[in-house]
């Protein structure tokens, strides 16, 4: 009898373990119409969505029965003709989803400790982004009014939100060193440059070895190495240092060096791209400054972070925005060697050089750029 009970108990344990190890996605939806395709996707090595499987909504339900995963990974659910998606963490157990048509990001996800942890992080990001979006709107209105004092206050508030975000998310990583979502959180901190490389490296080394060795862990280590290189480059392109020399292709295909583009008195190195809305919004102000001070000794060399397939858009933007000065680009977007030499991680980015090529100011825009030019050329 005892032996029989032991056999039954063992069998039940095996059935239970088998059930827990079965990765399934079971979905319902109250408002997405039947016949809609649902796509299960992952992020490939090029940071693009790659399709893993497809199913169809029937009677308000959908499901996937993928292969088991050797370790947790991020997957994305997308729906035909609907904006947004649902992010899940694949674990070897059943994941239940209730999907909402008009707000996919609020869909309910149940199943797995990693998904519970991810929801904590995801909700934190959503709430923080709402605050930042409101500040950005307020800042844009203040800039339109020319209220520089208000703009300064908003920038400080924005920085305070980023600092608070960083503290909370670093705490989450420290509290969960064995969970895959910590790799996602740290990757986001590194990718948005909210954290410095040394601190990121320390946090990475505090994670479980399995996480460090996983595919996303290896990519994170590479990101941290790139961040270190960027910080080193940025330090070399600080105010008071000589601007790093560079040579890059012009729109005509010839090579142009910084030295050849230097103005008699001052030079602006302008990092931008045709796809960058803030850059395009700033261009009229830069054009105004150039027209006023070019004959007095100012030159500008713009370095575009456009892509090779967008070369025509780059050239069209130059013409449409009337940027009648020097232009270069390797057409490699964020991998542009000039941008990496200067540690540029956001655009627009500008460097103001004196006649000796020494950086005397950085990232002057709008009224600040105009005021600095007036000061330098003795108009105040």
N, C-alpha and C positions, 0 to 999 in steps of 0.2 A: 504493500500500500504506500509506504513511504517512498519506495523507488518509483512507483507509478506517478505519485504526486510530483516527484522531482523531475520526471520526464516531461510531464505536462507543463510545469513551471518553466522548464528550459525551452520548450517549444513556444510557449507564449512570449518569452523574452526574445527569442529569435524573430518571431513574427513582428513584435513591437519594434525591434531594431531595424528590421527590413522596411517597415512602414516609415519610420523616421528618416531613413536614408533615401527615400524615393522622392526625387525632386519633381514636383508638379506645380503648375500654375493653373489655378481654378478661378475663373473670372465671371462676374455678373455685372450687368449694367441696367439701370432703370430707364435710360433715355437715349442710348445709341441704337440706331435702327438695325434690325436684322439684315444680314447679308453684307455688313461692313467688314472689310478685311482688317485683321489685327496682325501687326508685325512684331515679332520678337527679334530684337537687335542687340548687337554689342558694339563697343568702340574698338576699331581696329588699330593697327600700329601707326596709321597715318592720322589718327584722331577723327576718323570718319565713321558714320554708322554703317555697319555691315549686317545684312539680314541673316538671321539664324533659322527662323521658321515663320510660317504664316498659317493663320487659321481664320475662321469666319464666325461671326456672331450668329447664333441660332437660338431662337426663343429667349433672347436676352442673356445668353450665356456664351462663354468661350473658354477654351482651355488649351494648355500646352503640356506635353509630356516629354521634356528634353532629356538628354543623357545626364547622368549624374555628374556633378562637378567635383574635381579633386580638391578644390579650395574655393572659398567664396569669390564671386566676381560680380561686377555691375552689369546689369542688363536693362534694356529700355523697351517699353511697350509703346508702339505708335499705332494710331488708328487712321484708316483711310479717310481722307478729306477733313480731318480734324487737326486743329492746331494744338501744339503742346505734346506732352508724352508723360509716361509714368516710369519712374526709376525704381527698380527693385534690386535687391542683393540676392543673387542666386545661392541658395543653400540646399542641402540634400534633405528637404522636407517640403510639405505642401505649403504653397504661398497662396493665400486667398485675397482676391482683389475685387473691390466694388468701384467701377469706373463711372465717372460723371462727365457727360458730353461737354458742357460749357466750362468746366474747370478741372481738367484732367489732373492738375497738380494737387488738387484736394482729394483725389481718390483715396479710398481706405485700403490699407494693406495690412494683412495679418499673417503672421507665420515667420518664425525665425528671430533669434536674438539680434542678428545683424540688421534686419529690417527695422526692428524696434529702435535700435541705436541710430540708424540712418534717419528715421523720422525725427528724432530729437535734433539732429544736426540740420536736416532739411528745413524744419520749421524755424529754426534759428536764422538760417540764411534768408528765408522768405521775409521774416519780420524785419530783419536788418535792411534788406534791399528796399522794402517799402519806405523806411525812414530815409534812406539815401535818395530814393527817387523824389520824395517830397522836397528834400534839401536842394536837389539839382534843379527842380522847377522854381523854387524860391530864388536860387542863385541866378538862374537865367533871367528872371524878372528884374532882379536887382541890377544885373549888368545892363539890361535895356534901359533902366532908369538912370544909369550912371552912378548908382549908390555903392561906391567902393567900400565904404565902412561896413555896409551890410554884407557885401560879398566876402570880406575878410572874416566876419563873424561866422558866416555859413561854412567857410572853409575850415575854420577851427572846429565847428560842430561835426563836420564830416570826418575830420581826423580823429576826433574823440570817439565816434562810432566805430571806426576802423580799429582803434586801440582796444576798445571794449570787446569787439568781435574776436580779435586776436587772443586776448586773455581767456575768454570763454572756451575757444576752440583748442587752445594749447592745453587747458585743463581737461577737456574731453579726451585728448590724445593720451595724456598722462594717466588718466583714470582707466583707459581701455587699451593697454599696450598689446593685447593679444587679438584684437578685433580688426577685421579687414577695413571697416569704415574709418578707422584711424588713419589708414593709408590714404583714403580719399580726402579726409579733412586736411592732412598735411600737404597733399598734392595741391589742393586748392589754395592753401596759405602760400606755398612756394610759387604757384602759377600767377597769383595776383600780387606777388611781391610785398605782401603784408608782413612777412617774417624775414629776418636776415639769415644768411646761409649758415652761419655757425650754430645758431639756435635750431634751425631746421635739421642740421646734421646731428646735433645732440638728440633731438626728438626721434629721428630716424633710428639711431643706434639703440634707443630705449625700447623699440618695438621688438616683438618676438622674432626670432631668426627666420621662422617659416614665412612670416609676412615680408621680411626684407628680401628673401630669395624668390618670392612669387613674382610673376611677370610685372604686375603693377608696382611692386616694391623696387624692382630693378629699374623701371622707368622713373620712379620717384628719385632714386639715387642719382640718375643721370640729370634730372631736373635740378637737383641741389648742386651738382657740379657746375651746371650752366649758370646757376644763380651766383655761385662763387666767382666764376669768370666775369659775369656781368658787373658784380660789385667791384672787382679789381679794376675793370675798365672804367667804370663810373668814377672811381677814386682818381684815376689818371686824368679824367676830363673835368676836374673840379675847378672852381674859381681860383685864380692865382697861378694855375699851371699852364704850360704851353699846350695849345690844342693839338691832339694827335694828328699827324699828317696822314693823308689818304689820297688815293687816286681811284676814280671810278668812271664807268662809261657815261657819256652824254646821250641825249636823245638821238643824235646823229651817228652814234657808235664809236666816236673817238674817245680817247682817255683824257680826263681833266683832273688835275691835282688841286688840293686846297691851296697850295702855294701860288698856283697860277690864277686862282680866283680871288685872291686877297685884295681888299680895298686899300686905298692910300692911307686912310685913317682907321676905318672900322670895317668889320666883316661879320655878317650874321650867317651862321650855319643853321639851316632850317630843316628839321626832320618832319616829314609829312607823308600823306598818301592821298590819292584821288578818292578813295573810299572812306576817308576819315572826315566825318561831318564837322567836328570842332576845328580841324585844320582848314577846311574850306570856309568856315565861318570867320576864321581869323585872317584869311588871305587878303580881303580888302584893306584891312588895317596895315598889313605888311606892304602891300602895294603902295598905299599912301605914303608910308615912311620912305620907301625906296625912291619914289618919284621926287620927294622933297629933298632927300639928302644924298642921292647917288652922285650928283655933280659936285658935291662937297666932300666926297671921299668915302662913301658907303658902298660896299658891295654885298650881295647876298648869293649864297650857293645853297640850293635846296637839294636834299637827299630824299628821294622817294622810296617808300616801303611798299610799292606796288608789286604785283606778281607778274611773271613773264607773260602769261596769257592776257593780262590787263594792260599791256603796253599802250594800246590805243587810248584807253581811258585816261592813263597818265598824261599822254600828249594833249588830249582834248581838254583836260582840266587845266593844264598850263596855259593853253590858249584862251579858254573861257574866263579864267580868273586873271588874265593879263599879267602873268608872272614873268615879266621880261628881264630875267636875270639868269645866272648860271644854274644848270640843272644836271644832276647825275643820278644814276640808280643802277644797281645790279639786278633789279627786278626779282628779288628773293624774299620779299616781305620781311618778316622778323628775323630771318637768317642773314639779312644784308650785312656784310662784313664791316661796313662803315658804322652802321648802327650798333653792332656788337662791340666795335672798338671804343665807342663812346658810352657803352652801357645803357643804351636807350631801350626802355621797356614800355614806354607810353608816348603817344604823339597827340598833338604837336609838341615838339621839344626843340628849343632854340639855344644857341650858344653865341654870345656876343664877344668878339675878339678885338683887341686893339691892333695897332699897326705892326706890332711884333708877334702877333699870333697868340698873345696871352689871353686866356678867358677872363673877362672882367664881369660878366653877368650871365645868368642862365634863365631860360624859360620866361622871358619877358613877353607879355602879350597885352593886347588892347591898349588901354590908357597908360599902363606901366611902360610899355615899349615906347610909346610916343613921348612920354615925359622924360625917359632916359635919353632919347635922341636929342630932345631939346636941351637937356643938361649938357650933353657931350659937345654939342655944336654951339654952345653959348647963347641959347635963346631964352634963358630964364634969368 
